[in-house]
């Protein structure tokens, strides 16, 4: 009888990758790109020039503290936590806030109401033939994909995972489908990047291209990428719905099924007096917010639009909040969740909010939810700590994964890896060259998961190179865009991916087993979509 192969714990896998990264620092010579101002055709331009450590200018060489990594694999764990501290704290605050909200059973009530609504839709023959669940999932994924394509939604998906995974379980699917509805959908949009300022905006700016030019072909690419990804997800979801035990997460998802069991019987509808007090206090606070920010400017690509968004949302909160409390405190708390999401979108697109502001927003939502159901300050604090404890493993794995990047940075080999890959392009034809650029960006995304950081390093090198080989700079940006987007969903150095998997309680090895066919399909699709950029006359290329 053969012994069943045991897959290592996710922590063990991450530490093994750290060890591999440390070994690489002994064989890859350290180097660094430095900015150099050169006069080209009568105008001064700044370019990044690579130097191995011994060839660096003396002043830079002295400050370039790098060395082969040995015992540092252990200190890298500490430094990884420091490096990823923002996302770690974000996860803990989100977990605590939602634990308080869950105590109210508001999300249970919302899920039950949603399931009743979908059952009613199933009575319509046309919708039943198409599949009500399919329509709902496509609409959810389209929304998050649009968020990813327009303003680069990524870290925000961590918060939504807590909502979408239980919903997917309640609909008869598994936790992987729940992650697909929000995280995968957002990153399909992120790869299709229509107006994403963190990838396309930076890359085109560094390539001296008009911001968000070539949008027509990028919209086309976004649609094709979505169609491919959605088809893959819906086909998998149908198989799980027909046979739940075929899911590789079936046993692990017992946690979610147990949590969602008996949703209807657990909910008792009521509205305590304290909920009305919370409603009044929040209305006053939002009124002050509307007074201070009467107008909001939303930036979309090159265009900006100014609206009286905050005052309008305050009026909506006053009206809908009143009627929700007349029905039950559960619907009021769901309203708080809805307006939290609304202000998240407004804050990100209008005020440049990031994880600090978003975490604060959800924390206020959690505290307000606790007060609305008559919880004391001590009880809210206890519930918050329980939520932090429940999600702690997800936060820890993010810190551990941060250690991988720390080792590569302290070993000084990230730029050396980039330089070695760029040299591999050689004298190829146009299609081969843009394909190699695409491959290089895909590989680099494993060691530099930040799209903006990768754009800052690679585009000053790739853009001038594309001029030499006759490839448009717009095609080079597309190669960066696809290379940056697809592998975000598989690379263990992505703090967001690791956090989402931790929240959903999906081990990385199981996620890898499920997602690699989709990633391979998308990588091939990206190559196909790049061919027209060098063989056809496209607007903006």
ZAZA-951522 format. One line per 2 residues: for each residue x, y, z of C-alpha. Coordinates in Angstrom, 2 decimals, always signed. Layout:
N
X,Y,Z ~ ...
***
This chain:
541
+0.00,+0.00,+0.00 ~ +1.51,+3.29,-1.10
+1.67,+6.14,+1.33 ~ -0.37,+9.17,+0.27
+1.77,+12.16,-0.61 ~ +1.31,+14.87,+2.01
+1.34,+18.44,+0.75 ~ +3.36,+20.76,+3.02
+1.63,+23.50,+5.00 ~ +1.38,+26.86,+3.24
+3.84,+28.35,+5.74 ~ +6.34,+25.63,+4.83
+5.91,+26.31,+1.10 ~ +6.52,+30.03,+1.58
+9.61,+29.40,+3.72 ~ +10.95,+27.01,+1.05
+10.57,+29.78,-1.56 ~ +12.47,+32.14,+0.77
+15.28,+29.56,+0.96 ~ +15.39,+29.29,-2.87
+15.55,+33.08,-3.13 ~ +18.45,+33.11,-0.65
+20.33,+30.49,-2.70 ~ +19.85,+32.63,-5.82
+21.66,+35.52,-4.11 ~ +24.83,+33.38,-4.07
+24.81,+32.73,-7.81 ~ +23.36,+35.91,-9.34
+25.71,+38.91,-9.07 ~ +24.08,+41.98,-7.49
+23.43,+45.02,-9.62 ~ +21.35,+48.14,-9.84
+19.68,+50.39,-12.39 ~ +20.61,+54.04,-11.91
+19.10,+57.06,-13.69 ~ +21.42,+58.76,-16.19
+20.61,+61.96,-18.05 ~ +21.58,+61.79,-21.73
+21.17,+64.21,-24.64 ~ +19.18,+62.50,-27.39
+18.36,+64.44,-30.58 ~ +19.03,+67.73,-28.85
+16.87,+67.09,-25.79 ~ +17.87,+65.82,-22.37
+16.26,+62.56,-21.36 ~ +16.66,+60.47,-18.22
+17.26,+56.76,-18.76 ~ +17.92,+53.86,-16.44
+21.31,+52.23,-16.99 ~ +22.25,+48.93,-15.37
+25.55,+48.39,-13.55 ~ +26.78,+45.40,-11.65
+27.86,+46.33,-8.14 ~ +31.63,+46.70,-8.83
+30.88,+49.08,-11.73 ~ +28.54,+51.36,-9.83
+29.64,+54.94,-9.07 ~ +31.44,+55.04,-5.75
+28.81,+57.07,-3.92 ~ +26.02,+54.69,-4.98
+28.14,+51.60,-4.37 ~ +28.75,+52.62,-0.77
+25.00,+52.94,-0.13 ~ +24.15,+49.73,-1.99
+24.24,+47.40,+1.00 ~ +23.64,+43.93,-0.33
+25.19,+40.54,+0.27 ~ +24.46,+36.84,-0.27
+21.73,+35.78,+2.13 ~ +22.22,+33.02,+4.74
+20.86,+33.43,+8.28 ~ +18.92,+36.40,+6.93
+16.19,+33.97,+5.83 ~ +15.01,+34.17,+9.45
+15.30,+37.92,+9.88 ~ +13.51,+38.25,+6.51
+10.39,+36.94,+8.21 ~ +10.46,+39.90,+10.61
+11.25,+42.37,+7.83 ~ +8.51,+40.81,+5.69
+5.98,+41.64,+8.40 ~ +7.27,+45.20,+8.54
+7.17,+45.51,+4.74 ~ +3.60,+44.21,+4.51
+2.42,+45.88,+7.74 ~ -0.18,+47.99,+5.93
-1.96,+45.00,+4.40 ~ -1.57,+42.94,+7.60
-3.25,+45.62,+9.73 ~ -5.86,+46.06,+7.00
-6.72,+42.34,+7.18 ~ -6.94,+42.33,+10.98
-9.18,+45.42,+11.09 ~ -11.44,+44.03,+8.37
-11.69,+40.69,+10.18 ~ -12.57,+42.34,+13.47
-15.14,+44.66,+11.87 ~ -16.93,+41.87,+10.03
-16.97,+39.65,+13.11 ~ -18.90,+42.38,+14.93
-21.27,+42.71,+11.98 ~ -21.76,+38.94,+11.80
-22.95,+38.97,+15.42 ~ -26.04,+40.85,+14.24
-26.87,+38.08,+11.71 ~ -27.41,+40.88,+9.17
-25.35,+39.17,+6.47 ~ -27.26,+35.94,+7.13
-30.52,+37.83,+6.66 ~ -29.18,+39.42,+3.49
-28.05,+36.09,+2.03 ~ -31.39,+34.49,+2.84
-33.28,+37.39,+1.23 ~ -30.99,+37.14,-1.80
-31.65,+33.39,-2.16 ~ -35.41,+33.97,-1.95
-35.07,+36.60,-4.66 ~ -33.16,+34.24,-6.95
-35.79,+31.53,-6.38 ~ -38.49,+33.96,-7.56
-36.47,+34.81,-10.67 ~ -36.30,+31.09,-11.44
-40.03,+31.10,-12.20 ~ -39.39,+33.06,-15.41
-38.81,+30.58,-18.22 ~ -36.22,+32.64,-20.10
-34.15,+33.32,-16.99 ~ -34.47,+29.69,-15.93
-33.23,+28.54,-19.34 ~ -30.19,+30.81,-19.17
-29.61,+30.08,-15.51 ~ -30.42,+32.65,-12.83
-27.22,+31.84,-10.97 ~ -25.18,+32.35,-14.14
-26.72,+35.78,-14.71 ~ -26.10,+36.84,-11.10
-22.50,+35.60,-11.09 ~ -21.73,+37.31,-14.41
-23.15,+40.62,-13.13 ~ -21.12,+40.39,-9.91
-17.94,+39.52,-11.83 ~ -18.52,+42.29,-14.38
-18.80,+44.83,-11.59 ~ -15.53,+43.80,-9.96
-13.79,+43.44,-13.31 ~ -14.81,+47.00,-14.16
-13.41,+48.16,-10.82 ~ -10.11,+46.42,-11.60
-9.96,+47.87,-15.10 ~ -10.89,+51.43,-14.16
-9.22,+52.15,-10.82 ~ -7.06,+49.08,-10.24
-9.05,+47.38,-7.49 ~ -6.77,+44.86,-5.79
-6.29,+45.18,-2.02 ~ -9.98,+46.07,-1.66
-10.95,+42.54,-2.76 ~ -9.78,+41.21,+0.62
-12.77,+42.84,+2.34 ~ -15.27,+41.60,-0.25
-13.98,+38.03,-0.02 ~ -15.50,+37.78,+3.47
-18.91,+38.51,+1.90 ~ -18.73,+36.64,-1.41
-17.37,+33.30,-0.13 ~ -20.33,+32.69,+2.25
-22.68,+33.77,-0.54 ~ -21.16,+31.27,-2.96
-21.41,+28.49,-0.34 ~ -25.08,+29.36,+0.26
-25.76,+29.13,-3.47 ~ -24.38,+25.59,-3.54
-20.87,+26.33,-4.79 ~ -17.49,+26.28,-3.04
-15.02,+28.82,-1.66 ~ -13.06,+28.84,-4.93
-16.14,+30.14,-6.76 ~ -16.51,+32.80,-4.06
-12.92,+33.95,-4.61 ~ -13.49,+33.95,-8.37
-16.52,+36.22,-8.05 ~ -14.46,+39.00,-6.51
-10.69,+38.45,-6.63 ~ -10.30,+36.70,-9.98
-12.89,+38.97,-11.60 ~ -11.11,+42.10,-10.34
-7.77,+40.83,-11.63 ~ -9.19,+39.91,-15.01
-10.14,+43.58,-15.17 ~ -6.74,+44.56,-13.77
-5.06,+42.67,-16.63 ~ -7.44,+44.23,-19.17
-6.72,+47.66,-17.59 ~ -8.79,+50.24,-19.43
-8.08,+53.28,-17.26 ~ -6.03,+51.80,-14.40
-3.84,+54.70,-13.25 ~ -1.47,+52.42,-11.30
-0.44,+50.36,-14.32 ~ -1.47,+51.90,-17.65
-1.22,+55.47,-16.36 ~ +2.33,+55.04,-15.04
+3.53,+52.85,-17.93 ~ +2.26,+55.18,-20.65
+3.62,+58.22,-18.83 ~ +7.09,+56.65,-18.65
+6.85,+55.60,-22.30 ~ +6.04,+59.20,-23.33
+2.62,+58.19,-24.67 ~ -0.61,+60.19,-24.30
-2.28,+58.91,-21.13 ~ -4.82,+56.15,-21.79
-4.33,+56.32,-25.55 ~ -5.14,+53.15,-27.49
-8.20,+52.66,-25.30 ~ -10.25,+51.11,-28.11
-8.09,+47.99,-28.41 ~ -7.73,+47.74,-24.63
-11.54,+47.70,-24.24 ~ -11.67,+44.95,-26.87
-8.97,+43.02,-24.99 ~ -10.80,+43.52,-21.68
-13.97,+42.01,-23.17 ~ -12.14,+39.00,-24.61
-10.27,+38.39,-21.36 ~ -13.53,+38.60,-19.38
-15.37,+36.27,-21.73 ~ -12.61,+33.69,-21.45
-12.28,+33.96,-17.67 ~ -16.03,+34.00,-17.02
-16.58,+30.94,-19.22 ~ -13.90,+29.04,-17.30
-15.41,+30.04,-13.92 ~ -19.05,+29.36,-14.89
-18.16,+25.94,-16.30 ~ -16.41,+25.05,-13.05
-19.28,+26.46,-10.95 ~ -21.81,+24.34,-12.86
-19.78,+21.19,-12.20 ~ -19.60,+21.98,-8.47
-23.32,+22.76,-8.30 ~ -24.14,+19.37,-9.85
-21.64,+17.50,-7.68 ~ -20.40,+19.50,-4.65
-18.13,+16.68,-3.53 ~ -16.07,+17.00,-6.72
-14.59,+20.23,-5.31 ~ -11.04,+19.97,-3.98
-12.27,+22.30,-1.22 ~ -15.31,+20.21,-0.23
-13.90,+19.00,+3.09 ~ -12.24,+22.31,+3.98
-15.44,+24.21,+3.13 ~ -17.19,+22.44,+5.99
-16.19,+25.50,+8.02 ~ -18.30,+27.76,+5.78
-21.20,+25.31,+5.45 ~ -21.41,+24.98,+9.22
-21.31,+28.74,+9.58 ~ -24.11,+29.23,+7.06
-26.32,+26.36,+8.25 ~ -29.79,+27.34,+9.36
-29.63,+30.92,+8.14 ~ -33.38,+31.52,+8.24
-33.95,+29.98,+11.67 ~ -31.15,+32.01,+13.26
-32.59,+35.40,+12.31 ~ -35.02,+37.23,+14.59
-36.11,+40.55,+13.11 ~ -36.25,+43.54,+15.47
-35.15,+47.18,+15.79 ~ -33.75,+48.34,+19.15
-33.87,+51.99,+20.20 ~ -30.07,+52.17,+20.04
-30.21,+51.53,+16.29 ~ -32.18,+54.77,+15.86
-29.56,+56.64,+17.93 ~ -26.80,+55.25,+15.70
-28.81,+56.33,+12.66 ~ -29.07,+59.89,+13.98
-25.39,+60.11,+14.94 ~ -24.23,+58.77,+11.57
-26.58,+61.16,+9.77 ~ -25.07,+64.11,+11.64
-21.52,+62.90,+10.92 ~ -22.32,+62.44,+7.22
-23.94,+65.86,+7.17 ~ -20.68,+67.41,+8.37
-18.81,+65.36,+5.76 ~ -21.14,+66.70,+3.05
-20.59,+70.27,+4.27 ~ -16.81,+69.89,+4.17
-16.81,+68.13,+0.76 ~ -19.78,+69.51,-1.18
-18.23,+68.46,-4.50 ~ -16.22,+65.41,-5.49
-14.01,+65.17,-8.58 ~ -13.87,+61.67,-10.05
-10.90,+61.08,-12.35 ~ -11.35,+58.62,-15.23
-8.35,+58.48,-17.52 ~ -7.67,+61.92,-18.96
-11.10,+63.15,-17.98 ~ -12.42,+64.34,-14.65
-16.01,+64.80,-13.57 ~ -17.22,+66.87,-10.62
-20.42,+65.88,-8.85 ~ -22.18,+66.71,-5.59
-21.72,+63.07,-4.63 ~ -21.40,+63.30,-0.87
-24.54,+65.44,-0.30 ~ -26.53,+63.10,-2.56
-25.34,+60.00,-0.69 ~ -26.22,+61.63,+2.63
-29.79,+62.27,+1.47 ~ -30.03,+58.66,+0.26
-28.75,+57.41,+3.61 ~ -31.32,+59.48,+5.48
-34.21,+58.13,+3.37 ~ -33.21,+54.49,+3.01
-31.92,+54.30,+6.59 ~ -35.28,+55.40,+7.97
-37.25,+52.77,+6.05 ~ -34.70,+50.03,+6.75
-35.01,+50.63,+10.50 ~ -38.80,+50.51,+10.21
-38.34,+46.97,+8.91 ~ -35.45,+45.59,+11.02
-32.01,+46.49,+12.33 ~ -30.62,+43.76,+10.03
-31.53,+45.76,+6.95 ~ -30.08,+48.90,+8.51
-26.77,+47.12,+9.07 ~ -26.84,+45.85,+5.48
-27.40,+49.47,+4.49 ~ -24.28,+50.40,+6.48
-22.37,+47.77,+4.52 ~ -23.73,+49.07,+1.23
-22.80,+52.67,+2.01 ~ -19.38,+51.57,+3.25
-18.78,+50.02,-0.16 ~ -20.17,+53.13,-1.87
-17.87,+55.46,+0.09 ~ -14.97,+53.09,-0.58
-15.49,+53.56,-4.32 ~ -15.95,+57.33,-4.00
-12.91,+57.59,-1.72 ~ -10.64,+55.57,-4.01
-11.71,+57.29,-7.23 ~ -12.22,+60.79,-5.86
-9.84,+61.20,-2.94 ~ -7.05,+58.68,-3.52
-7.89,+56.50,-0.53 ~ -5.81,+53.39,+0.14
-5.74,+50.64,+2.76 ~ -5.53,+52.99,+5.76
-8.68,+54.92,+4.87 ~ -10.52,+51.79,+3.73
-9.69,+49.90,+6.93 ~ -10.87,+52.89,+8.97
-14.12,+52.94,+7.01 ~ -14.84,+49.28,+7.74
-13.87,+49.69,+11.39 ~ -16.46,+52.46,+11.80
-18.99,+50.19,+10.07 ~ -18.22,+47.39,+12.53
-18.48,+49.61,+15.61 ~ -21.73,+51.17,+14.36
-23.14,+47.67,+13.71 ~ -22.26,+46.60,+17.24
-23.85,+49.66,+18.81 ~ -26.98,+49.25,+16.65
-27.63,+45.79,+18.16 ~ -27.21,+47.09,+21.73
-23.70,+45.76,+22.34 ~ -21.67,+47.50,+25.05
-18.19,+48.88,+24.43 ~ -16.64,+45.87,+26.21
-18.68,+43.43,+24.12 ~ -17.69,+45.19,+20.88
-14.02,+45.06,+21.90 ~ -14.32,+41.34,+22.69
-16.02,+40.61,+19.36 ~ -13.36,+42.61,+17.52
-10.60,+40.55,+19.13 ~ -12.42,+37.33,+18.26
-12.54,+38.45,+14.62 ~ -8.85,+39.33,+14.67
-8.07,+35.90,+16.11 ~ -10.18,+34.15,+13.47
-8.39,+35.87,+10.58 ~ -4.91,+35.96,+12.12
-3.56,+33.09,+9.99 ~ -4.33,+35.07,+6.82
-2.42,+38.06,+8.16 ~ +0.57,+35.92,+9.16
+0.95,+34.34,+5.71 ~ +1.04,+37.81,+4.13
+3.95,+38.75,+6.37 ~ +5.77,+35.52,+5.59
+5.33,+36.03,+1.83 ~ +6.80,+39.52,+2.22
+10.03,+37.85,+3.31 ~ +10.57,+36.57,-0.25
+10.87,+40.08,-1.64 ~ +13.03,+41.13,+1.32
+15.59,+38.41,+0.53 ~ +15.73,+39.36,-3.15
+16.10,+43.06,-2.30 ~ +18.72,+42.54,+0.40
+20.62,+40.24,-1.95 ~ +20.56,+43.03,-4.56
+19.51,+40.69,-7.37 ~ +16.10,+42.00,-8.46
+17.59,+44.45,-10.97 ~ +20.13,+41.81,-12.04
+17.32,+39.37,-12.84 ~ +15.57,+42.09,-14.82
+18.74,+42.97,-16.73 ~ +19.44,+39.32,-17.56
+15.94,+38.84,-18.89 ~ +16.07,+42.02,-21.00
+19.31,+40.82,-22.63 ~ +17.52,+37.66,-23.73
+15.52,+39.58,-26.33 ~ +18.43,+39.81,-28.77
+17.70,+40.28,-32.46 ~ +14.20,+38.90,-32.92
+11.38,+39.81,-35.27 ~ +8.59,+42.10,-34.14
+6.18,+39.38,-33.01 ~ +8.95,+37.42,-31.30
+10.30,+40.58,-29.62 ~ +6.95,+41.68,-28.20
+6.37,+38.09,-27.08 ~ +9.70,+38.04,-25.28
+8.83,+41.37,-23.64 ~ +5.56,+39.82,-22.53
+7.37,+36.76,-21.18 ~ +9.88,+38.91,-19.32
+7.13,+41.00,-17.71 ~ +5.34,+37.77,-16.73
+8.44,+36.36,-15.06 ~ +9.32,+39.66,-13.38
+5.83,+39.78,-11.85 ~ +6.83,+36.83,-9.69
+9.56,+38.85,-7.96 ~ +8.00,+42.33,-8.30
+4.23,+41.91,-7.86 ~ +3.68,+45.68,-7.61
+2.49,+46.94,-11.01 ~ +3.55,+50.53,-10.41
+7.03,+49.50,-9.20 ~ +7.50,+47.18,-12.16
+6.40,+49.90,-14.58 ~ +8.91,+52.33,-13.06
+11.74,+49.83,-13.52 ~ +10.92,+48.19,-16.84
+9.29,+50.83,-19.03 ~ +12.32,+53.18,-19.23
+14.23,+50.17,-20.62 ~ +11.57,+48.52,-22.77
+10.22,+51.68,-24.42 ~ +13.50,+52.81,-26.07
+14.26,+49.20,-27.00 ~ +10.92,+48.92,-28.80
+11.91,+51.92,-30.95 ~ +15.05,+50.10,-32.08
+13.22,+46.98,-33.21 ~ +10.28,+48.77,-34.81
+7.64,+47.81,-32.25 ~ +5.27,+50.55,-31.13
+5.59,+51.73,-27.55 ~ +1.88,+51.10,-27.15
+2.47,+47.42,-27.90 ~ +5.22,+47.42,-25.28
+2.77,+48.86,-22.75 ~ +0.27,+46.12,-23.63
+2.99,+43.50,-23.08 ~ +3.62,+45.03,-19.66
-0.12,+45.18,-18.92 ~ -0.76,+41.49,-19.65
+2.49,+40.34,-18.05 ~ +1.63,+42.27,-14.91
-2.00,+41.17,-14.70 ~ -2.38,+37.45,-15.21
+0.29,+36.09,-12.87 ~ -0.99,+38.23,-9.98
-3.51,+35.39,-9.52 ~ -0.83,+32.74,-8.97
+2.40,+34.28,-7.65 ~ +3.07,+33.55,-3.96
+4.81,+36.91,-3.58 ~ +1.50,+38.74,-4.02
+0.38,+39.85,-0.58 ~ -3.17,+40.39,-1.84
-3.50,+36.86,-3.27 ~ -2.11,+35.29,-0.11
-4.44,+37.43,+2.02 ~ -7.52,+36.53,-0.04
-6.70,+32.82,+0.12 ~ -6.17,+33.14,+3.87
-9.54,+34.83,+4.36 ~ -11.26,+32.20,+2.19
-9.34,+29.40,+3.99 ~ -8.00,+28.00,+0.72
-4.51,+26.43,+0.99 ~ -2.12,+27.80,-1.63
-1.34,+24.33,-3.04 ~ -5.05,+23.67,-3.71
-5.47,+27.09,-5.28 ~ -2.43,+26.45,-7.48
-3.87,+23.11,-8.57 ~ -7.16,+24.76,-9.56
-5.97,+28.03,-11.08 ~ -2.99,+27.01,-13.25
-5.10,+25.91,-16.28 ~ -6.87,+29.29,-16.21
-3.57,+31.19,-15.93 ~ -2.03,+29.19,-18.76
-5.08,+29.89,-20.94 ~ -4.91,+33.61,-20.14
-1.16,+33.79,-20.85 ~ -1.71,+32.20,-24.27
-4.65,+34.56,-24.86 ~ -2.42,+37.52,-23.98
+0.10,+36.42,-26.59 ~ -2.67,+36.18,-29.22
-3.98,+39.64,-28.32 ~ -0.48,+41.09,-28.72
-0.13,+39.92,-32.32 ~ -2.50,+42.58,-33.78
-0.49,+45.31,-32.00 ~ +2.46,+44.65,-34.33
+0.65,+43.38,-37.46 ~ -2.29,+45.78,-37.78
-2.84,+49.53,-37.85 ~ -4.69,+50.11,-34.59
-5.86,+53.47,-33.28 ~ -3.28,+54.76,-30.82
-0.61,+52.21,-31.80
***
